[in-house]
Amino acid sequence: MGLWEKFKNFFVREQKGVVEPLPYLWKRGKPQPADYAKFYEYYKTHPLVKSSVDSLAGMVAGVGFYTTVDNLDDQAQVKAKNLVDEFNRQNNLDELLLETVKDMLITGNCFWEKIFDGKRLVRVKRLPTTKIKVVRDRFGYITKYVQQTTLDYIEFKPDEITHFKWNDIDLSGYGVGIVEPISTFLEFDKKNMENMVEVVYKTAYPIPIFTFKTKTDLENFINILKQRQPGDPILTVGEISPTIIQVDSRIRFGEFIESVERKLFEGMRAPLLSWLRNATEASAKVMLECVDRDVKAMQRYIKRKIEGEIWKPLLEGYGLKDVHVKLNWGFPKSGLEDLRIKDLVDLAKADVGILSRNQVIKILQMMGIPIPES
């Protein structure tokens, strides 16, 4: 070993911790840890799942976003903002982010393909989550992504994919959404509804048992049933004694079913009306604050991903390497939000005369105060 190697080894330590102990087993992609297709089926068929996902996704991305830069007097920053705004418009980023959040809530993952024209990023495309697999080395670094369908096997370089990964538990390489933890209870709820339908049906149409005195009476009755059309009365001759088996429709497992429902609502953590209907104003406020923290956490994560993995390479393709465009959730502030009515009155005083009476009324109307036209 030379002097340089000894010097380097003294100061530079190689990483030792292993994240993927058997990476050679996953050359065609590490298997997804759960049945994502089943989770999407829950979204399409279970009202609670769909309502919860749609409600949370609306709170995260449905509020929209706008872009800002630090200095609008800097031509490079203005150019960067215009490039980003045009890219967002062409890719319909508002809607794309909303659908992305739904994927993240349902499965914990969403994959975007970044499409380049030479070195310039020109488009992003959302890929089906159920078809994408992650390939990593033993230290957990992504070496490629794989999309495998019935007819195709496609490999992507790490910089060709943006992986939105929410709740990567134990560094598995995949996220965990809000559906997986309650999937067992969803199956129970589904089975419970099937059983309830059967109970209602059997209550409305109880099962009769017929007792016949002779075998001939039984054979005649069978022949009558075979010839009977739906809706026809049953007329026969002989001694037939029917006994009705009445199903007891009273539910004796109400507390257990209620417990399952509570676990479903707790797992989804969405501000649904059915969740808040029995809450007091104080408890509802606490619930909404908890949800709001989760929403803001996901917004921060998405903001960093978009700024760092989408807009940054977009701008670098135009030679703007040191310019940062920020994503801001919600709507741009007009400045009226911070105005007080007293401020407007002071500006309209005779000795100042900056605003006229009509101008003050117009601003108050813009602030949402219902002042009728004079």
Solvent accessible surface area in square Angstrom, and as a share of the most:
residue,aa,sasa,rsa
1,M,159,0.71
2,G,38,0.37
3,L,151,0.75
4,W,159,0.56
5,E,74,0.33
6,K,116,0.49
7,F,106,0.44
8,K,85,0.36
9,N,75,0.39
10,F,142,0.59
11,F,130,0.54
12,V,91,0.52
13,R,189,0.69
14,E,152,0.68
15,Q,92,0.41
16,K,178,0.75
17,G,56,0.54
18,V,67,0.38
19,V,48,0.28
20,E,9,0.04
21,P,96,0.61
22,L,81,0.40
23,P,28,0.18
24,Y,133,0.51
25,L,97,0.48
26,W,72,0.25
27,K,126,0.53
28,R,126,0.46
29,G,7,0.07
30,K,41,0.17
31,P,67,0.42
32,Q,37,0.17
33,P,77,0.48
34,A,26,0.20
35,D,86,0.45
36,Y,3,0.01
37,A,61,0.47
38,K,72,0.30
39,F,10,0.04
40,Y,47,0.18
41,E,75,0.34
42,Y,14,0.05
43,Y,34,0.13
44,K,141,0.60
45,T,88,0.51
46,H,27,0.12
47,P,102,0.64
48,L,24,0.12
49,V,0,0.00
50,K,93,0.39
51,S,51,0.33
52,S,0,0.00
53,V,0,0.00
54,D,45,0.23
55,S,36,0.23
56,L,12,0.06
57,A,0,0.00
58,G,29,0.28
59,M,59,0.26
60,V,3,0.01
61,A,6,0.05
62,G,49,0.47
63,V,55,0.32
64,G,15,0.15
65,F,29,0.12
66,Y,53,0.20
67,T,9,0.06
68,T,45,0.26
69,V,17,0.10
70,D,107,0.56
71,N,64,0.33
72,L,122,0.61
73,D,132,0.69
74,D,51,0.26
75,Q,159,0.71
76,A,38,0.30
77,Q,33,0.15
78,V,49,0.28
79,K,99,0.42
80,A,0,0.00
81,K,47,0.20
82,N,90,0.46
83,L,40,0.20
84,V,0,0.00
85,D,51,0.26
86,E,70,0.31
87,F,9,0.04
88,N,14,0.07
89,R,163,0.59
90,Q,116,0.51
91,N,19,0.10
92,N,78,0.40
93,L,0,0.00
94,D,76,0.39
95,E,96,0.43
96,L,23,0.11
97,L,1,0.01
98,L,50,0.25
99,E,48,0.21
100,T,0,0.00
101,V,0,0.00
102,K,38,0.16
103,D,4,0.02
104,M,0,0.00
105,L,10,0.05
106,I,4,0.02
107,T,1,0.01
108,G,0,0.00
109,N,0,0.00
110,C,0,0.00
111,F,0,0.00
112,W,0,0.00
113,E,34,0.15
114,K,17,0.07
115,I,46,0.23
116,F,75,0.31
117,D,101,0.52
118,G,69,0.66
119,K,180,0.76
120,R,110,0.40
121,L,3,0.01
122,V,65,0.37
123,R,117,0.43
124,V,9,0.05
125,K,83,0.35
126,R,94,0.34
127,L,13,0.06
128,P,67,0.42
129,T,4,0.02
130,T,46,0.27
131,K,86,0.37
132,I,0,0.00
133,K,62,0.26
134,V,1,0.01
135,V,10,0.05
136,R,20,0.07
137,D,45,0.23
138,R,115,0.42
139,F,56,0.23
140,G,19,0.19
141,Y,129,0.49
142,I,53,0.27
143,T,69,0.40
144,K,48,0.20
145,Y,12,0.05
146,V,0,0.00
147,Q,21,0.09
148,Q,69,0.31
149,T,52,0.30
150,T,137,0.80
151,L,165,0.82
152,D,78,0.41
153,Y,73,0.28
154,I,74,0.38
155,E,89,0.40
156,F,16,0.07
157,K,134,0.57
158,P,56,0.35
159,D,92,0.47
160,E,54,0.24
161,I,6,0.03
162,T,0,0.00
163,H,11,0.05
164,F,0,0.00
165,K,57,0.24
166,W,53,0.19
167,N,74,0.38
168,D,39,0.20
169,I,111,0.56
170,D,136,0.70
171,L,104,0.52
172,S,32,0.20
173,G,2,0.02
174,Y,1,0.01
175,G,0,0.00
176,V,32,0.19
177,G,5,0.05
178,I,29,0.14
179,V,0,0.00
180,E,55,0.24
181,P,85,0.53
182,I,5,0.03
183,S,27,0.18
184,T,102,0.59
185,F,62,0.26
186,L,1,0.00
187,E,72,0.32
188,F,74,0.31
189,D,23,0.12
190,K,102,0.43
191,K,114,0.48
192,N,21,0.11
193,M,108,0.48
194,E,84,0.38
195,N,69,0.35
196,M,60,0.27
197,V,98,0.56
198,E,85,0.38
199,V,39,0.23
200,V,94,0.54
201,Y,133,0.50
202,K,65,0.28
203,T,47,0.27
204,A,65,0.50
205,Y,143,0.55
206,P,40,0.25
207,I,85,0.43
208,P,57,0.36
209,I,89,0.45
210,F,76,0.32
211,T,79,0.46
212,F,45,0.19
213,K,144,0.61
214,T,67,0.39
215,K,151,0.64
216,T,82,0.48
217,D,21,0.11
218,L,71,0.35
219,E,80,0.36
220,N,64,0.33
221,F,12,0.05
222,I,73,0.37
223,N,74,0.38
224,I,49,0.25
225,L,79,0.39
226,K,158,0.67
227,Q,142,0.63
228,R,96,0.35
229,Q,114,0.51
230,P,125,0.78
231,G,73,0.70
232,D,59,0.31
233,P,102,0.64
234,I,75,0.38
235,L,141,0.70
236,T,52,0.30
237,V,137,0.79
238,G,44,0.43
239,E,105,0.47
240,I,37,0.19
241,S,65,0.42
242,P,82,0.52
243,T,79,0.46
244,I,94,0.48
245,I,79,0.40
246,Q,115,0.51
247,V,40,0.23
248,D,66,0.34
249,S,57,0.37
250,R,171,0.62
251,I,80,0.41
252,R,166,0.61
253,F,140,0.58
254,G,41,0.39
255,E,150,0.67
256,F,112,0.47
257,I,32,0.16
258,E,90,0.41
259,S,26,0.16
260,V,7,0.04
261,E,77,0.34
262,R,139,0.51
263,K,95,0.40
264,L,4,0.02
265,F,45,0.19
266,E,107,0.48
267,G,24,0.23
268,M,1,0.00
269,R,93,0.34
270,A,2,0.02
271,P,25,0.16
272,L,21,0.11
273,L,156,0.78
274,S,50,0.32
275,W,52,0.18
276,L,38,0.19
277,R,180,0.66
278,N,135,0.69
279,A,28,0.22
280,T,90,0.52
281,E,158,0.71
282,A,73,0.56
283,S,41,0.26
284,A,19,0.15
285,K,129,0.55
286,V,87,0.50
287,M,54,0.24
288,L,73,0.36
289,E,79,0.35
290,C,36,0.22
291,V,1,0.01
292,D,53,0.27
293,R,148,0.54
294,D,61,0.31
295,V,7,0.04
296,K,98,0.42
297,A,32,0.25
298,M,7,0.03
299,Q,23,0.10
300,R,135,0.49
301,Y,56,0.21
302,I,0,0.00
303,K,36,0.15
304,R,144,0.53
305,K,32,0.14
306,I,0,0.00
307,E,12,0.05
308,G,36,0.34
309,E,58,0.26
310,I,0,0.00
311,W,2,0.01
312,K,109,0.46
313,P,30,0.19
314,L,6,0.03
315,L,3,0.01
316,E,68,0.30
317,G,21,0.20
318,Y,69,0.26
319,G,56,0.54
320,L,23,0.11
321,K,144,0.61
322,D,144,0.75
323,V,28,0.16
324,H,93,0.42
325,V,3,0.02
326,K,71,0.30
327,L,1,0.01
328,N,39,0.20
329,W,50,0.18
330,G,17,0.16
331,F,165,0.69
332,P,84,0.53
333,K,158,0.67
334,S,84,0.54
335,G,43,0.41
336,L,33,0.17
337,E,105,0.47
338,D,116,0.60
339,L,55,0.27
340,R,147,0.54
341,I,93,0.47
342,K,126,0.54
343,D,38,0.20
344,L,1,0.01
345,V,76,0.44
346,D,48,0.25
347,L,61,0.30
348,A,36,0.28
349,K,102,0.43
350,A,109,0.84
351,D,126,0.65
352,V,76,0.44
353,G,51,0.49
354,I,110,0.56
355,L,34,0.17
356,S,57,0.36
357,R,162,0.59
358,N,104,0.53
359,Q,90,0.40
360,V,18,0.10
361,I,27,0.14
362,K,118,0.50
363,I,32,0.16
364,L,18,0.09
365,Q,47,0.21
366,M,121,0.54
367,M,62,0.28
368,G,62,0.59
369,I,56,0.28
370,P,127,0.80
371,I,48,0.24
372,P,109,0.69
373,E,136,0.61
374,S,129,0.83
